[in-house]
Amino acid sequence: MLTMDAQRKTDDGLKAITKAHHEHVVLRRALYISMDQRVGDLWDQYDNHDIVCEEFLTRVGEIYGRI
């Protein structure tokens, strides 16, 4: 019987990840890209004086509070 470490290696000895883990990583990456874009949009609004600091921080908190 193979050990858990041996089972998680490819034939050339590289670390293998499961399809489910790969999908999880892809979904998390997409989430953070979306969040970064939203924070960037808020920063642009703040930088253009469309919103004040308190509103900027509140809305950023709402974005990160949903994780």
N, C-alpha and C positions, 0 to 999 in steps of 0.2 A: 504494500500500500504506500502511496506517495504521501509525503508530508504536505501540509497546507502550503508551505513555501514552494515546494516543487510543483504543486498543482497550479500555481499562479505565475508560472514562467512559460515563455514561448520556447520553441525548439532551439532558438539561438541564445537562450538564457535571459532574454529581456523580460521585464515585468509585464505581465498581462493583466488587463482589467476586463471586468465583465461588461456585457452590453448594457446592462442596467446601470452600472456605475458610469459608463460613458454618457449615457442619456442624461443622467443626473447632472453631470458636469456641464454638459451642453445647455441644459435648462437653466442652471444656476448662472452660467456665463451670460445667457440672454437676459436674465432678470437684472443682473448688475449693469449690463450695457444700457438697458432701458432706464434704470434708476439714474445712472450717470448722465444720460441725455436729459432727463427731467431736471436734475439739479443744475446742469449747464444752462438750460432754458431759464430757470429761476435766476441764476446768476446774471444772465444777460438782462433780465428785467430789472434786477437790483442795480446793475451797473448803469442802466439807462435811466435810473431814478423813477421807474414805473412802480416799484414797490419799495417799502422801507425795510430796514434791517430786521425788525421784529416779525414782519410778515414773511420775509425770506427764511428766517430761522424756523418759524412755525411750520411753513410748508415743507422745508427740508426734513424736519422732524416727522412730519406725517408720512413722507416717502419712506424713510428708514424705519418708522414704527410699524410698517406693514410686513416686514420680513418674517 
